[in-house]
């Protein structure tokens, strides 16, 4: 049975009477993004499952019987997409409250209230994000949110039943996550978040015991490595459980900890696999006591939604909740006694599945490996030279998201993107080559970071063309600081593998997010950071953002109807720009030979190794090549033992006289551009 009801929500500034009707109009820009937003589900006292969904048609409250999906009631709360990122919570008396962001003004102001009553702005300013609500022992609502002020972000809380607003985070905090506010059984208020302070990244908490706020407690410290997306829950025993995703030096994994009354347990890994990204944890409590963590895993096979119960000395074997193929899903969960409800978006529709506790109690077959988290920053250093003789000079990895993979007219299609066009140009100019399409539709940079190692090892290609980040720009809850870190790690991993990376700025967007200043600022910040990291790492930069903007009639002429992917002309333009950039690469010389020679001077004969070579025919801009750097080592030594002998300019040979008797040597040569960009090393040659 399906029932339909309708109402319009009333919004008022806190402290002022409700004064206007919420009646949003659907803008042309927003029509381009039809994927609904959904809240975390909750179980009502009656056992029905309730959640919010926000699509271009408006915000709706959905109530359904878990055992009978057809028994569903939908209540319209607003028309139009003005309420963004809705969430719901139950008060202690069982009332349903919602929090959301009011985007009617284009600025984003957090609002809250009972779903069937008036909604109030809880912070009279814009730039606030991710509001959450909980209820104290007197059933008064407490609110927490984050806000941005220039380059510094902060967390604020509004104390229950008052207009008192306090700042919880320090002045040096940045890259803050959405806070989670909750009350334990005794009514003590907790706020949990992740962020970055002077000591680096970490997970933090503060509590209010009725008189004052505690000092900031650090649950986990990850130094230079991001930790993101914390979720928290209070069990019936009064323990606060926290789960988050953190980079461990290889990829993103799920970690958890809980309060003990005297502090916090040591962070423990729930996952510790290779070549996949484990993110977006969601916490629920079976029988109000047994925590279940659900999360999203992304790997080469797509997206998997998993859950594991923390009961006993070791978490249970992960239970597969479901899979998705086209859009990155974020699982949200609720528990009612021994049932776990999981909700996510797949192919533009809401998927809901209910599991019994017995489904989760699967013994762990093996313990997770010990994570590589907290590696020293020095581990991120790039090698002195780019050297891997196992890589193919004719191999090119094209790495990115759906813009790289190929997406046209609303469909993912690798035959329509820039890569087939670029491959044809490369084959014609350079000869038969291997150009790999390693785009992954819907990818975040965290996922790209997880899969890049396997691609570098498997493709054996010497060159990798990277363009990532446009999906992160849209997800406003992912700090741009973390996106920049992920891109830098991709460059570091490429260089460590001996592959020569080039990086492109993301292309302009003209979909709905372009009409909101905060999204535009995020894209501008990412573009500026990509330009800077290309200079810092001394690698080629393809500034597609600028190239699209400089195109006659602007970027609109190159973008498809969705405003974020290129059209046919745009993909052709991208291929041409990448090919132009390749022509400026410092390709290594070819045909290198080494022979023992003797330079006779009167009665003295000077022995040496004569190296000769030919310039790479792939270099289309020889004026950009400053010279060739010649490196030498002894056989059997590691790559770090190569020593720079000289920089040769305008020559095709070099006579190495600094040799010791009959000692053997190995040589490689790398081209150096006038801007300081040094290319990959040539094939290895040995003296005799």
C-alpha positions in Angstrom: 0.0 0.0 0.0 1.4 3.4 -0.9 0.0 6.6 0.7 0.7 10.1 -0.4 0.6 13.2 1.7 1.8 16.8 1.2 2.7 19.9 3.2 5.0 22.9 3.0 7.6 23.6 5.6 7.8 26.9 7.5 11.3 28.4 8.1 12.1 31.1 10.6 15.2 32.7 11.9 15.9 31.5 15.4 14.4 34.0 17.9 12.0 35.4 15.3 8.5 34.3 14.3 8.1 32.0 11.3 7.5 34.5 8.5 7.7 33.0 5.1 6.7 29.9 3.2 9.3 27.5 1.8 8.3 27.2 -1.8 11.5 26.7 -3.9 11.6 26.8 -7.6 13.7 24.3 -9.5 16.4 26.2 -11.3 17.6 25.2 -14.8 21.0 24.5 -13.3 19.7 22.1 -10.7 17.7 20.2 -13.3 21.0 18.7 -14.6 21.6 16.8 -11.4 18.8 14.3 -10.7 20.5 12.0 -8.3 18.5 12.1 -5.0 20.1 12.8 -1.6 19.0 10.6 1.3 19.4 10.9 5.0 20.4 8.2 7.5 17.4 6.0 8.1 15.9 5.6 11.6 13.5 3.1 13.2 10.4 4.6 14.8 8.9 3.2 18.0 6.3 1.4 15.8 9.1 -0.4 14.0 8.6 1.4 10.7 11.7 2.7 8.9 11.8 6.4 8.2 14.2 8.5 6.0 14.4 11.7 4.1 15.0 12.0 0.4 15.7 15.1 -1.6 15.5 15.2 -5.4 14.7 17.9 -7.8 11.0 17.5 -7.0 11.7 18.4 -3.4 12.2 17.1 0.1 10.2 14.1 1.2 9.7 12.0 4.3 9.4 8.3 3.5 8.0 5.9 6.1 7.9 2.2 5.2 7.4 -1.3 6.7 10.8 -3.0 6.5 9.2 -6.4 5.9 6.9 -5.0 3.2 8.5 -2.3 0.9 5.2 -1.8 -0.8 3.7 -0.5 2.5 5.2 3.0 2.1 4.0 6.5 2.9 5.6 9.6 1.3 5.0 13.1 2.8 6.1 16.1 0.8 8.0 18.6 3.0 9.0 21.1 0.4 9.1 21.7 -3.3 12.3 22.3 -5.2 15.9 21.4 -4.3 16.5 24.2 -1.8 17.1 22.0 1.2 20.3 20.1 0.8 22.0 17.3 2.7 19.0 16.4 4.9 19.5 14.3 8.0 17.0 13.1 10.6 17.3 12.1 14.3 14.9 10.8 17.0 14.5 12.8 20.1 14.3 11.0 23.5 10.5 11.3 23.3 10.4 9.7 19.8 9.9 12.9 17.8 11.5 13.1 14.4 13.8 16.1 13.8 15.5 17.1 10.6 18.6 19.1 9.9 19.5 20.4 6.4 21.1 23.3 4.6 19.0 26.0 3.2 20.3 26.9 -0.2 17.5 29.2 -1.3 20.0 32.2 -1.0 22.8 30.2 -2.6 24.9 30.4 0.6 23.9 27.5 2.7 22.5 28.2 6.1 21.8 25.2 8.5 18.2 24.7 9.6 16.5 22.3 12.0 13.2 21.4 13.5 10.6 18.7 13.8 9.7 17.4 10.4 6.1 18.3 10.8 6.7 21.6 12.4 8.4 24.9 11.6 12.1 24.8 10.7 14.5 27.5 12.1 17.9 28.7 11.0 20.2 27.6 13.8 23.0 29.9 12.7 22.2 33.3 11.3 25.0 33.3 8.7 26.1 31.6 5.5 29.0 29.3 4.8 27.9 26.7 7.5 27.9 23.0 6.7 26.9 19.6 8.0 24.5 20.4 10.8 23.8 17.6 13.3 21.4 17.4 16.3 21.1 15.4 19.5 19.0 15.6 22.6 20.1 16.0 26.3 18.5 14.4 29.3 15.8 17.1 29.2 15.1 16.3 25.5 16.5 19.7 24.5 18.1 19.9 21.0 21.8 20.6 20.8 23.3 21.5 17.4 26.8 21.3 15.9 28.1 22.4 12.5 31.2 23.5 10.8 31.9 26.8 9.0 34.6 28.4 6.9 36.2 31.7 7.4 38.8 32.2 4.7 41.4 29.4 4.8 40.5 28.5 8.4 37.5 26.3 9.3 35.8 26.0 12.7 33.3 23.9 14.6 30.4 25.5 16.5 27.8 24.1 18.9 24.5 25.6 20.0 23.7 24.6 23.5 20.3 23.0 24.1 17.3 25.3 24.8 19.4 28.4 24.5 20.8 30.8 22.0 24.4 30.3 23.2 26.8 29.4 20.4 30.3 28.3 21.2 33.3 27.6 19.1 34.8 24.1 19.8 37.8 23.9 17.5 41.1 25.7 17.8 42.3 28.6 15.8 44.8 26.6 13.8 42.3 23.9 12.7 41.7 23.3 9.0 40.2 20.6 6.8 37.5 19.9 9.3 34.9 17.2 8.7 31.2 17.4 9.4 30.8 17.0 13.2 28.8 14.3 14.9 27.0 15.4 18.0 25.4 12.9 20.4 24.4 12.3 23.9 25.3 9.2 26.0 22.6 7.6 28.3 23.5 9.9 31.1 22.8 13.0 28.9 26.5 14.0 28.5 26.9 15.8 25.2 29.8 14.7 22.9 31.0 16.2 19.7 33.3 14.2 17.5 35.1 15.3 14.3 38.3 14.9 12.3 40.5 17.7 11.1 44.0 19.1 11.0 45.8 21.2 13.5 49.4 22.3 14.1 50.3 18.6 14.9 48.8 17.2 11.7 45.6 15.3 11.0 43.6 13.6 13.7 40.3 12.5 15.2 39.1 14.7 18.0 36.3 14.9 20.6 34.9 17.2 23.3 32.2 16.6 25.9 29.9 18.8 28.0 29.1 17.3 31.4 26.5 19.9 32.4 28.9 22.5 33.6 31.6 23.1 31.0 33.2 21.7 27.9 36.2 19.5 28.3 39.5 20.1 26.6 40.0 18.7 23.1 40.7 15.0 23.3 42.7 13.4 20.4 41.5 9.9 19.6 43.9 9.3 16.8 46.9 11.2 15.3 47.9 10.5 11.7 50.4 13.2 11.1 50.6 14.1 7.5 48.0 11.6 6.4 44.3 12.6 6.2 41.6 11.0 8.4 38.1 11.7 7.2 34.4 11.0 7.5 34.0 10.1 11.2 30.8 8.7 12.5 29.9 8.1 16.2 27.3 6.3 18.4 26.7 6.0 22.1 25.8 2.5 23.4 23.7 1.5 26.3 26.8 1.1 28.5 27.7 4.7 28.0 30.7 4.1 25.7 31.2 6.4 22.7 32.1 4.4 19.5 33.9 6.3 16.7 34.7 5.0 13.2 36.6 6.9 10.5 38.5 6.5 7.2 42.3 7.2 7.2 45.1 7.0 4.8 47.7 4.4 5.9 50.5 5.1 3.5 49.0 2.9 0.8 45.3 3.5 0.6 42.3 4.5 2.8 41.2 2.1 5.5 38.5 2.0 8.2 39.5 2.5 11.9 37.6 2.6 15.1 38.0 3.3 18.8 35.8 3.8 21.9 35.8 5.7 25.1 36.7 3.8 28.3 35.7 6.3 31.0 39.4 7.2 31.5 40.2 8.0 27.9 40.1 6.2 24.5 41.2 2.8 23.3 44.0 2.6 20.8 42.7 3.0 17.2 42.2 -0.4 15.6 42.0 -1.2 11.9 38.7 -2.7 10.7 40.1 -3.1 7.2 43.7 -3.4 6.0 43.6 -4.6 2.4 45.6 -3.4 -0.6 44.5 -1.8 -3.8 41.0 -0.7 -2.6 39.6 2.3 -0.9 37.5 1.8 2.3 35.6 5.0 3.1 32.4 6.6 4.5 31.8 4.5 7.6 28.4 4.4 9.2 27.8 3.3 12.8 24.7 1.5 14.2 24.1 -0.4 17.5 22.4 -3.8 17.6 20.5 -4.3 20.8 21.8 -0.8 21.6 25.1 -2.4 22.7 26.8 -4.1 19.8 28.4 -1.7 17.3 28.1 -2.4 13.5 30.3 -0.5 11.1 29.2 -0.3 7.5 31.3 1.3 4.8 31.9 1.6 1.0 34.8 -0.2 -0.6 35.9 0.8 -4.1 38.3 -1.3 -6.2 38.7 -2.4 -9.8 35.4 -4.3 -9.6 33.3 -1.3 -8.7 31.7 -0.4 -5.4 30.9 -2.9 -2.6 28.9 -2.0 0.5 30.1 -4.0 3.6 29.3 -4.3 7.2 31.1 -5.9 10.2 30.0 -6.2 13.8 32.5 -5.3 16.6 31.6 -8.1 19.1 34.3 -10.1 20.8 38.1 -10.0 20.4 37.9 -9.6 16.6 35.5 -7.9 14.2 33.3 -10.3 12.2 33.9 -11.2 8.6 32.6 -8.4 6.5 29.1 -9.0 5.2 28.3 -7.9 1.7 25.3 -5.6 1.8 25.2 -4.9 -1.9 27.1 -3.7 -4.9 26.8 -0.7 -7.2 28.4 -0.1 -10.6 27.6 3.4 -11.9 27.7 5.9 -9.0 29.7 5.8 -5.8 27.3 4.8 -3.1 27.5 5.9 0.5 25.8 3.4 2.8 23.7 4.8 5.8 22.5 2.4 8.5 20.1 2.2 11.4 19.5 -0.7 13.9 16.4 -1.8 15.7 16.9 -4.6 18.2 18.5 -7.3 16.1 17.8 -5.8 12.7 20.2 -3.7 10.6 18.7 -1.5 7.9 21.1 -0.3 5.1 20.2 2.5 2.7 22.1 3.8 -0.4 21.6 5.2 -3.9 22.1 2.9 -6.9 21.4 4.0 -10.5 19.5 7.0 -9.2 17.1 5.1 -7.0 17.0 4.4 -3.2 18.1 0.9 -2.2 17.0 -0.4 1.2 17.9 -3.8 2.6 17.3 -5.2 6.1 19.6 -7.8 7.7 19.2 -9.9 10.8 21.9 -9.9 13.5 22.6 -13.6 12.7 23.8 -12.5 9.2 26.5 -10.4 10.7 28.0 -12.9 13.2 30.4 -14.5 10.8 33.8 -15.4 12.4 36.7 -13.5 10.9 38.8 -15.9 8.8 42.0 -13.9 9.2 43.0 -10.9 11.1 43.7 -7.7 9.2 47.3 -7.0 8.4 48.9 -4.3 10.5 48.4 -1.0 8.8 51.2 1.1 7.6 49.7 4.2 9.1 51.8 7.0 10.7 54.6 6.7 8.2 57.1 9.5 8.5 56.8 12.4 6.0 60.2 11.5 4.6 58.6 8.3 3.1 56.8 10.7 0.7 60.0 11.9 -0.9 60.3 11.5 -4.6 63.3 9.6 -6.0 66.3 11.6 -7.3 65.9 10.2 -10.8 63.0 8.5 -12.7 64.3 5.1 -13.5 62.7 1.7 -14.1 64.1 -0.2 -17.1 61.1 -2.6 -17.0 58.8 0.1 -18.2 57.8 0.4 -21.9 58.8 3.6 -23.7 55.7 3.2 -25.9 53.3 2.9 -22.9 50.9 5.7 -21.8 48.4 5.4 -18.9 45.5 7.9 -19.1 44.3 8.1 -15.5 41.2 9.8 -14.1 37.5 9.7 -13.7 34.6 9.6 -16.2 36.0 12.6 -18.1 39.0 10.4 -18.8 37.0 7.2 -19.4 34.6 8.9 -21.8 31.1 10.1 -21.0 28.8 11.6 -23.6 25.1 12.3 -23.8 24.5 10.9 -20.3 26.3 7.6 -21.0 29.7 6.2 -20.1 31.3 5.3 -23.4 35.1 4.8 -23.8 34.9 5.1 -27.6 33.7 8.7 -27.4 36.3 10.2 -25.1 39.6 11.9 -25.7 41.7 8.7 -25.4 40.9 7.0 -28.8 41.6 10.3 -30.5 44.9 10.8 -28.6 45.9 7.2 -29.3 45.5 7.8 -33.0 47.6 10.9 -32.9 50.4 9.1 -30.9 50.4 6.1 -33.3 50.7 8.4 -36.3 53.4 10.6 -34.9 55.4 8.1 -32.7 54.6 4.7 -34.2 52.6 1.9 -32.7 52.0 2.7 -29.0 50.1 1.3 -26.1 47.6 4.0 -24.8 45.6 2.7 -21.8 42.2 4.0 -20.8 42.3 3.8 -17.0 39.5 6.2 -16.3 37.1 5.2 -13.6 33.6 6.8 -13.7 32.5 8.5 -10.5 36.0 8.3 -9.0 37.2 10.3 -6.0 40.9 11.0 -5.7 41.0 8.7 -2.7 39.9 5.8 -4.9 42.4 6.7 -7.6 45.1 6.7 -5.0 44.0 3.1 -4.0 44.2 1.7 -7.5 47.2 3.5 -9.0 49.8 1.1 -7.5 48.3 -1.9 -9.3 48.0 0.0 -12.6 51.6 1.1 -12.5 52.7 -2.4 -11.8 50.5 -4.0 -14.3 50.7 -1.7 -17.3 54.5 -1.3 -17.3 54.0 2.0 -19.0 56.6 4.7 -18.7 54.2 7.7 -18.9 51.0 8.4 -17.0 48.7 11.3 -17.7 46.6 12.3 -14.6 43.5 14.4 -14.4 41.5 13.9 -11.2 39.5 15.9 -8.7 36.3 17.1 -10.3 34.1 14.7 -8.3 35.8 15.8 -5.1 34.9 19.4 -5.9 31.3 18.5 -5.9 31.4 16.6 -2.6 31.6 19.6 -0.3 32.2 17.5 2.8 35.6 16.3 1.5 38.3 18.9 2.4 40.2 20.3 -0.6 43.3 19.9 1.6 42.8 16.1 1.5 42.1 16.1 -2.3 45.5 17.9 -2.8 47.2 15.3 -0.6 45.7 12.5 -2.7 47.0 14.0 -5.9 50.4 14.5 -4.5 50.5 10.9 -3.4 49.6 9.8 -6.9 52.5 11.8 -8.2 54.8 10.4 -5.6 53.7 6.8 -6.3 54.2 7.3 -10.0 57.7 8.7 -9.6 58.6 5.9 -7.1 57.5 3.4 -9.7 59.8 5.0 -12.3 56.9 6.3 -14.3 56.9 9.9 -15.6 53.7 11.7 -14.6 52.0 14.7 -16.2 49.1 16.3 -14.5 46.2 18.3 -15.8 44.0 20.8 -14.1 40.3 19.9 -13.9 38.1 21.3 -16.7 35.6 24.1 -15.8 32.1 23.1 -14.7 28.9 24.7 -15.8 26.4 22.4 -14.0 24.4 23.5 -11.0 27.4 23.7 -8.6 28.9 26.6 -10.6 26.1 28.9 -9.4 27.2 28.6 -5.8 30.3 30.5 -4.7 31.6 27.9 -2.3 31.8 25.2 -5.0 33.5 27.7 -7.4 36.0 28.5 -4.7 36.7 24.8 -4.2 37.4 24.4 -7.9 39.6 27.5 -8.0 41.6 26.3 -5.0 42.1 22.8 -6.5 43.2 24.3 -9.9 45.7 26.6 -8.1 47.0 23.7 -6.1 47.5 21.5 -9.1 49.5 24.2 -10.9 51.7 24.6 -7.8 52.3 20.9 -7.3 53.4 20.5 -11.0 56.0 23.2 -10.3 57.0 21.6 -6.9 57.4 18.1 -8.4 58.9 19.5 -11.6 56.5 17.6 -13.9 54.6 18.8 -17.0 51.4 20.7 -16.4 48.5 20.7 -18.9 46.3 23.6 -17.8 43.0 22.4 -19.2 41.0 24.7 -16.9 42.6 27.7 -18.6 42.5 26.2 -22.1 38.8 25.6 -21.8 38.2 29.1 -20.5 40.3 30.6 -23.3 38.4 28.7 -26.0 36.4 30.9 -28.4 32.9 31.4 -26.9 34.2 30.1 -23.6 33.9 26.6 -22.0 30.2 26.2 -22.8 31.2 25.5 -26.4 33.2 22.5 -25.2 30.9 21.1 -22.6 28.1 18.6 -22.9 24.5 19.2 -21.8 25.3 18.1 -18.3 27.7 21.0 -17.9 30.6 18.9 -16.5 31.7 16.5 -19.2 33.1 17.5 -22.6 31.1 17.2 -25.7 32.4 15.8 -29.0 34.3 19.0 -29.7 35.5 19.2 -26.1 37.0 15.7 -26.3 38.7 16.4 -29.6 40.1 19.6 -28.0 41.4 17.6 -25.0 43.1 15.1 -27.2 44.8 17.9 -29.1 46.0 19.6 -26.0 47.4 16.4 -24.5 49.2 15.7 -27.7 50.7 19.2 -27.8 51.9 18.6 -24.2 53.4 15.2 -25.1 55.4 16.9 -27.8 57.1 19.0 -25.1 58.0 16.0 -22.9 61.7 15.5 -22.2 61.8 12.1 -23.8 65.1 10.2 -23.2 67.6 9.7 -26.1 67.6 6.4 -28.0 70.2 4.2 -29.5 72.7 4.7 -26.7 76.0 2.9 -27.1 79.1 2.7 -24.9 82.6 1.6 -26.0 86.1 1.7 -24.4 88.2 4.4 -26.0 91.7 5.7 -25.6 92.6 9.3 -26.0 96.3 9.5 -26.9 98.0 12.7 -25.8 101.8 12.6 -26.8 103.2 9.8 -24.7 100.1 9.4 -22.5 97.0 7.3 -23.3 93.8 8.3 -21.4 91.3 5.5 -21.1 87.5 6.2 -21.0 84.0 5.1 -21.9 82.6 6.8 -25.0 78.8 7.2 -24.9 76.9 8.1 -28.0 73.1 8.5 -28.7 70.4 9.9 -30.8 67.8 12.4 -29.8 64.3 11.0 -29.3 62.3 11.6 -32.5 59.2 12.2 -30.2 60.5 15.6 -29.1 58.6 18.2 -31.1 60.0 21.2 -29.3 63.8 20.7 -29.2 64.3 24.3 -28.2 62.7 23.4 -24.8 65.5 20.9 -24.1 68.3 22.4 -22.1 70.5 19.4 -22.3 71.0 15.8 -21.3 72.0 14.6 -17.8 74.3 11.6 -17.7 74.2 9.3 -14.7 76.6 6.4 -13.8 76.8 3.6 -11.2 78.6 0.3 -10.7 76.8 -2.9 -11.7 74.7 -4.4 -8.9 74.1 -1.1 -7.2 70.6 0.3 -6.5 68.9 3.2 -8.3 69.8 5.5 -5.5 73.5 5.0 -6.3 73.4 6.7 -9.7 75.7 9.7 -9.7 75.4 12.7 -12.0 78.4 13.0 -14.2 77.6 16.0 -16.3 75.0 18.0 -18.2 75.7 17.8 -22.0 74.4 20.5 -24.3 74.1 20.4 -28.1 76.1 17.1 -28.4 75.4 13.5 -29.2 78.3 12.0 -27.3 80.2 12.1 -24.1 83.7 10.8 -23.2 83.8 9.5 -19.5 87.4 9.6 -18.4 86.7 9.3 -14.7 86.9 5.5 -14.7 89.0 3.2 -12.6 91.1 0.7 -14.5 89.0 -2.3 -15.7 86.0 -1.3 -13.5 82.7 -1.8 -15.2 80.0 0.9 -15.2 76.3 1.3 -16.1 74.9 4.5 -17.6 71.5 6.1 -18.1 70.7 9.5 -19.7 67.7 11.8 -19.0 66.6 14.9 -20.9 66.3 18.2 -19.0 63.8 20.9 -20.1 64.7 24.6 -19.8 62.0 24.9 -17.0 63.8 22.3 -14.9 61.5 19.4 -15.7 63.7 16.3 -15.9 62.4 13.3 -17.9 62.6 9.6 -17.3 65.9 7.8 -17.8 66.9 6.0 -21.0 67.6 2.4 -21.4 70.5 1.1 -19.3 73.8 0.5 -21.1 76.8 -1.2 -19.6 80.5 -0.7 -20.4 82.7 -3.7 -21.3 
